[in-house]
């Protein structure tokens, strides 16, 4: 284990004093590496975060002084396309003025539950919908669509996609962020998404190695344990990451989870495990891209290690990039960088270890054209975001992904003699489904009151068929009571969000899933329900207790 030694600030400034401009479009990684001081090399290995929409003075001073190779943008940093463009330009110009290389500027834009860019950007559905389509060409275009919006505002790295298998439906943090639970399906869809994203000029990050799906704990608040045997991990959990490797994923993020079958030391998270990071991912699986841990301010790490100590452990494990995290101050970021520099100076970390990581980082920067960076004009940024193209793409994805899980009673397609029970908060759902004369609409509360349920029962009695829309009914006893009160033999349930609602509801005549409650889903699902569109989707997860 490396020693925790903090170098004097004066030593650091001496290292920085001889810095010189690094950006050169035709330079090789070794050319750039040869021109870097130790401080610059170590700075390349850190991903900096800060709060606020402009680059404030403390953040600007940090970027100019420590020259981080990566900057992660948080929701607090992000507004409309013009603002984001100004922000990314400012970050990159600060680095260039300091004589450094442009940074990989990253954010979390997974699609669905987690997407940090909102105002003026497309709201993408969860990638689980892509798995339901079974169409890798659509997944490629989805990745390219994400990349086009990120690149339009100067973001060149995405901390996505999630490729974990959601094999534990009680998982509190993965859930519908996962593309599914079948390793072959998830691997194929994720690989295509990664290839589309990177073809669009954005480095993709497959996460969370070796798999965060089969746990009921959240690594933001504790250290989960996945006690699966090695044979199971190799045959199931690791397969999507192998597919990501084969697709050329630029980065893989490692989870803060203890896997006893892979790491003998008790409570040693994968993110700080040399056996997992270097032995398994780099060695056995032969992954040559960038390796980084999940954010180090998550409780699985920061309740045990200081930012400096965590950084030293991460370097010892074999990571190329270190993420101190959103809740770590610039001073603590600086202490982590200084600790690594001091450990190299003391001989606790070989310089060759740092050079290996920085060489990979520089190669990635050259691959994605960072040495030739030019500022984007902020004026017109909104027009660069391809909203119309991506809306059409999402409509196509929903038409291919809406899934009839079962129709045992042969209720589909529906006709005009149907009660349509829907959340009143989403009137556009009724507009989309008003496709036949004679339909009986009934708007109810998202969490139906007893009066809503009574009205639904009466409306159902007047109709030959019943169509009821639910959203996260697995978490809502009132929605469960509503469905239970309807005649099952003539009721079609549509789950607008979670496919797992089926596990909390009584068996009805038919069950349909859209995977994401976005407006483009409404036209697609109503077209399927009333026979205007074929039912093309396949279940993305197994719906068994």
Rosetta blueprint (number, residue, H / E / L):
1 X L
2 X L
3 X L
4 X L
5 X L
6 X L
7 X L
8 X L
9 X H
10 X H
11 X H
12 X H
13 X H
14 X H
15 X H
16 X H
17 X H
18 X L
19 X L
20 X L
21 X L
22 X L
23 X L
24 X L
25 X L
26 X L
27 X L
28 X L
29 X H
30 X H
31 X H
32 X H
33 X H
34 X H
35 X L
36 X L
37 X L
38 X H
39 X H
40 X H
41 X H
42 X H
43 X H
44 X H
45 X L
46 X E
47 X E
48 X E
49 X L
50 X L
51 X L
52 X L
53 X L
54 X L
55 X L
56 X L
57 X H
58 X H
59 X H
60 X H
61 X H
62 X H
63 X H
64 X H
65 X H
66 X H
67 X L
68 X L
69 X L
70 X E
71 X E
72 X E
73 X L
74 X L
75 X H
76 X H
77 X H
78 X L
79 X L
80 X L
81 X H
82 X H
83 X H
84 X H
85 X H
86 X H
87 X H
88 X H
89 X H
90 X H
91 X H
92 X H
93 X H
94 X H
95 X H
96 X H
97 X H
98 X L
99 X L
100 X L
101 X L
102 X L
103 X L
104 X E
105 X E
106 X E
107 X E
108 X L
109 X E
110 X L
111 X L
112 X L
113 X L
114 X L
115 X E
116 X L
117 X L
118 X L
119 X L
120 X L
121 X L
122 X L
123 X L
124 X L
125 X L
126 X L
127 X L
128 X H
129 X H
130 X H
131 X H
132 X H
133 X H
134 X L
135 X L
136 X H
137 X H
138 X H
139 X H
140 X H
141 X H
142 X H
143 X H
144 X H
145 X H
146 X H
147 X H
148 X H
149 X H
150 X H
151 X H
152 X L
153 X L
154 X L
155 X L
156 X L
157 X E
158 X E
159 X L
160 X L
161 X L
162 X E
163 X L
164 X L
165 X E
166 X L
167 X L
168 X L
169 X L
170 X L
171 X L
172 X L
173 X L
174 X L
175 X H
176 X H
177 X H
178 X L
179 X L
180 X E
181 X L
182 X L
183 X H
184 X H
185 X H
186 X H
187 X H
188 X H
189 X H
190 X H
191 X H
192 X H
193 X H
194 X H
195 X H
196 X H
197 X H
198 X H
199 X H
200 X L
201 X L
202 X L
203 X E
204 X E
205 X E
206 X E
207 X E
208 X E
209 X E
210 X L
211 X L
212 X L
213 X L
214 X L
215 X L
216 X L
217 X L
218 X L
219 X L
220 X L
221 X L
222 X L
223 X L
224 X E
225 X E
226 X L
227 X L
228 X L
229 X L
230 X H
231 X H
232 X H
233 X H
234 X H
235 X H
236 X H
237 X H
238 X L
239 X H
240 X H
241 X H
242 X H
243 X H
244 X H
245 X H
246 X H
247 X L
248 X L
249 X L
250 X L
251 X E
252 X E
253 X E
254 X E
255 X L
256 X L
257 X E
258 X E
259 X L
260 X L
261 X L
262 X L
263 X L
264 X L
265 X L
266 X L
267 X L
268 X L
269 X L
270 X H
271 X H
272 X H
273 X L
274 X H
275 X H
276 X H
277 X H
278 X H
279 X H
280 X H
281 X H
282 X H
283 X H
284 X H
285 X L
286 X L
287 X L
288 X L
289 X L
290 X E
291 X E
292 X E
293 X E
294 X L
295 X L
296 X L
297 X L
298 X L
299 X H
300 X H
301 X H
302 X H
303 X L
304 X L
305 X L
306 X L
307 X H
308 X H
309 X H
310 X H
311 X H
312 X H
313 X H
314 X H
315 X H
316 X H
317 X H
318 X L
319 X L
320 X L
321 X E
322 X E
323 X E
324 X L
325 X L
326 X L
327 X L
328 X L
329 X L
330 X H
331 X H
332 X H
333 X H
334 X H
335 X H
336 X H
337 X H
338 X H
339 X H
340 X H
341 X H
342 X H
343 X H
344 X H
345 X H
346 X L
347 X L
348 X L
349 X L
350 X L
351 X H
352 X H
353 X H
354 X H
355 X H
356 X H
357 X H
358 X H
359 X H
360 X H
361 X H
362 X H
363 X H
364 X H
365 X H
366 X H
367 X H
368 X L
369 X L
370 X H
371 X H
372 X H
373 X L
374 X L
375 X L
376 X L
377 X L
378 X L
379 X L
380 X L
381 X H
382 X H
383 X H
384 X H
385 X L
386 X L
387 X H
388 X H
389 X H
390 X H
391 X H
392 X H
393 X H
394 X H
395 X H
396 X H
397 X H
398 X H
399 X H
400 X H
401 X H
402 X L
403 X E
404 X E
405 X E
406 X E
407 X L
408 X L
409 X L
410 X L
411 X L
412 X L
413 X L
414 X L
415 X L
416 X L
417 X L
418 X E
419 X E
420 X E
421 X E
422 X E
423 X E
424 X L
425 X L
426 X L
427 X H
428 X H
429 X H
430 X H
431 X H
432 X H
433 X H
434 X L
435 X L
436 X L
437 X L
438 X L
439 X L
440 X E
441 X E
442 X E
443 X E
444 X E
445 X L
446 X L
447 X L
448 X L
449 X L
450 X H
451 X H
452 X H
453 X H
454 X H
455 X H
456 X H
457 X H
458 X H
459 X H
460 X H
461 X H
462 X L
463 X L
464 X L
465 X E
466 X E
467 X E
468 X E
469 X E
470 X E
471 X L
472 X L
473 X H
474 X H
475 X H
476 X L
477 X H
478 X H
479 X H
480 X H
481 X H
482 X H
483 X H
484 X H
485 X H
486 X L
487 X L
488 X H
489 X H
490 X H
491 X E
492 X E
493 X E
494 X E
495 X E
496 X L
497 X L
498 X L
499 X H
500 X H
501 X H
502 X H
503 X H
504 X L
505 X L
506 X L
507 X L
508 X L
509 X L
510 X E
511 X E
512 X E
513 X E
514 X L
515 X L
516 X L
517 X L
518 X L
519 X H
520 X H
521 X H
522 X H
523 X H
524 X H
525 X H
526 X H
527 X H
528 X H
529 X H
530 X L
531 X L
532 X L
533 X L
534 X L
535 X L
536 X L
537 X L
538 X L
539 X L
540 X L
541 X L
542 X L
543 X L
544 X L
545 X L
